[in-house]
């Protein structure tokens, strides 16, 4: 068996000697189309920041969760809750302000409800991940002022594959948690019929870290009653997990369009890091079944270009198991439908109109007492939206409007109703072949969610008494995005500035009270502002027979502050660093160093986090057309300095640091 030091030695040798075994290849930069964008625009034509991960880059960055997969991208971090959970944080926004989609339709789990709930979307199965910020998000839901994350796995195929039998196999190992992951995909098609099968299995032990699991002094600042009697060093106790998932999809594809259905089953069991006291050990047992229908008709009417329809039903539940006994039980059954009609150009205008409906049945109860944490609530949301694009000279612009009506009918309480209205305008000015400037203005409204309004009870996993506020009002945010791009032979520049004014901003905050020794976490509302930037400079350093070497300098920053001068809790720190990429033939290697500064603006009754240095090294080698299959071998060394990093966006930062030093190795075969 390999020892961990053997893996590190192999990995470093693998990266250092790679130039001896490869041939130089031409690098072609493709102009990607963003399928999540309103009119499926090209990346270079987007007036707002867009992030796309696919192919080899995605394989090297895939993590245990969507948040971990994206946390190295500009403006994106992960709201980790131990290694079992990682939801994306975009520009300091998380939960309901970041909508996570699977193939363009909501995941409809409860990951936006509470930070301890894992998203049901699995990055191991992703073929492509797209992240949109700004005005484009209003197509997928009101209030997504952070952005939209769309995970595309081709479960329902919209094109006929070129072979009857194809697919992929992937195997990876991560030494930080002794994690083994296996992915299998089989797909193909013939005579207008396409099919898709996929599945994965993951199993891991406790996570290795670079020091003590619990920062006792910081934890006792937030909870003076906490008595830490057990504090593991070098690993996080109760952080093991195992998950299994399977999917099947079939579609009819022809000249008029396509129509297809799919089914997915996911089971995930993961642990929550303990607080070191005599309190119970909590694990979460998650189960979800998802059924989807997707279709597109090309030119169904004389005045239209396409008609797209998506329908989804999600049956989700999870039980929080405390010391082997069932505790909090969450269930969410959701129907979601979308209809998008793209019209033919009307003069200079091209665009679409759409309708979206979501109906859900949500409840949370304490199984040990039978009391409701959140009363059973029927909710309905109906919305119409439109986006129009037009080009005048060097200016490419978009206008969008979304009107939504949301109603909630909680058992035993009066009904609640809200009507959020959102609008956006954006424009891209191509000054010349090298320079472009983009501006976007958005008014975004969000209705409060059921847990923000109605939660009232003990929550095992968060070890808190959560208290909602039924008097919450619609949240309104005015967002300004300004971006600049420059491209030449010697440098590529990207700079994005943003400023958000959020009225009646809804957030969760400890209020300093305790109920039966448990801190109270309550829903609050106040005006707030968010500002920050994302920047990147790419310098081509070398391009000769030794390969191509690029140097990337990057930085991002978000500052969240309430109008009374206090700090919005759980904001990411200032980050900056560099990455060196080397490409030669079929080899691709990168070295990345990230500096995260101290986060001292931690919010009321929360604690600051120290700065850190995160050093990683990754490499991959491709063998094309090996007996009809493409083979990729990849490896990565994470947190080489073995720092004990506390994540400022995490509720569990004082109990569950980020992973310590570890190595990942993997093999992917596409056939």
Steps between C-alpha positions, in 0.01 A plus 500: 500500500604859442585705804406864495862618458536261206200664334646849549837390362335339199288808440793743510711278276203466268478879463873571476584237236196549281684700233716200415209294374282738300472669163394855445148560375318802364271666752170616354284730708134430428223756538266308730123536497339539843184289495379645832505855361161638393571476128789253521756771430871447451731564794667788317160663438384487862444834673532337844765273654470136388692197626507175300669177611509204262716219366849462651478815713182375667647154565798650682286738709217263595461482878273331755228759436397777261638760739837331527517456122448873439677654801812590303311702238492879514237629740394151613563326831342202675274510806643182645335323793765235536605292198149362442353836401622776274258742336625783278539856629510762222605853589417430863149372420384146575189295568194625309704778337698242301272272297654159425357335188526155346472526122319832527245404765524542879660235719200548735672340798532694826861617463378862481302453820788439742881484474527141628295360212700364207389575148371197314688590180817296458801667328659161420228446238528848348604543139497878536436762771395855415482791745316821414490819702290810448189558282487158331405339830145639493402229252540235769359660811451827679759611749801307368718807549804280550456300183389177339698175493388257228642146509457327164528120483324417169256270678244590231684526173400764247726370223531151356834341598722389214525143630275233645720439805724754667564641842763560765656341807676696772679387814661736752662483843556780753750436780364779727199285586594166341215573262432270206257614229378309198298643211352308207309642205354311202320676217431473131231517239365379169198570278394816687517328841764608752559355845711583805594300812728620777590431859759571764613364835704689759638383831729693735635493853560788740662806345867581572574860602808704580445542875230481765142460389353748751621855556395493864555869579303614194222249560456618858476864389184409305379255767644569849315195639686259270717251691744334258616171646616330179689673221650279231828600338586424140149391404130589540304236684168381353582643155477172308238459227374273228271573207354314204296622205357365176327663204332396176375715215359448152407749229368521146710725278416616150493800268196660672674486841517253787307374802629287785450378855737401780496359852762533772540346846750632756587374849755687708605446861747745656608615844502842667815603685451477880538799734723312745246489783281217620237599240376233262679396182293594196485337159271587211330229295383652170283341232366656181313385190481737204297472178551737207355569158666728246411590143566751226310566180673692223285760323165372635328816370574740219607778739714284733846351489457239776277385784671341801325319784634354824304315767638357821379323812726457802425285804761591762542406864771475760520399863748642749607204713626599845689221684320244285153640570296693238477872574407779258325369187473717186287423198443696181288389204525743211358539151670746267417590139653742252384611156721719282395633159774658290357725231641582158691830475273804509707768337810531716342305787543130574372349819274266690201493730448236766285362778614318813297327769620336822282320753643338811394320817760563771516400866752447780420315822692376801446124494604460861221729626261516204508880510523706182822691433334644190126437454393314189474770235354495150662762280434610144698733280399619153712732291526645152820639355638645181847583370571702186839556340601751236818633343560857392843561356764390751243460781335161573223545758241297690184594688312264732193500726360237738174519695429232757223416744586281798253371758554282807230311687646371830296253700321670787605852395373770267609497137778730383538658156775698326548650152869555419578701186848493347648681201841529338691685231848421374724610216834393356706761315761355266734795474733309264641150455695529825278699734144453626299661777179363651240650731201330666231643726254271680206542732440165668230410751475183708214369711604361840527122511298269720779430749585871534137566588384199700789307657460457874685216667822314576714403203735212582757552225549873558482453879278804527145607571384657174234767507331642191320831460155495345510880452783491244442716192606458138874556459597750229850531356635752251817371337760675287762301304784661305753292309801551276686253280822548306669244277831519318796277418680587825218520757132424563315711755165446672363739764148493643369746760167465677292694750171370643255701709274249679187628672345280772783248459409171672769319697552260790689620804569383856320737737699415813214307664507134603214250536588191705866584447461527120566834322206665323536563127234739375386647167557871475453773242698820442628718217848402382757575232741266325791609289805336357697396198637205303820541298732289292816565296640230272853536362634254237860453618641232270393342172768282342598134464496467879129577497273789590520666843242749628509703821163599648464759775157506666311663784143535628336682788153548649401736780155470657380763746168599652401865483538530879872425457500138620630215286301250297602158639688228314666707228801362306840662556715691257678244280791541259768282349654359187484192280762367259371278218722287279368326189707276275344247274256287695628623835348780705643604839422789734630637828266730698558708813210682667528742789185554705519798734365518855122543509446734794155621384333190639165638614326522836556201734727334242878460497776616270709261290874510442668537164648205314719387211358227277748333265396236247656317207310321227588308186328291235603297199280395209536198276279554197347212306645208694325207330197722442501663846634829634685459830583775749717453808486785752649579838489787746672594824278715723598732786868410471584726796255303718340815638207475739263728306183639658238590241339837584182417301438183702271468803737222615832681460589458869434123490581383146807646323561450130687185381866468587782380276383232261551350158242404239564262213255388236438336166225579249426299187264632231398248238 
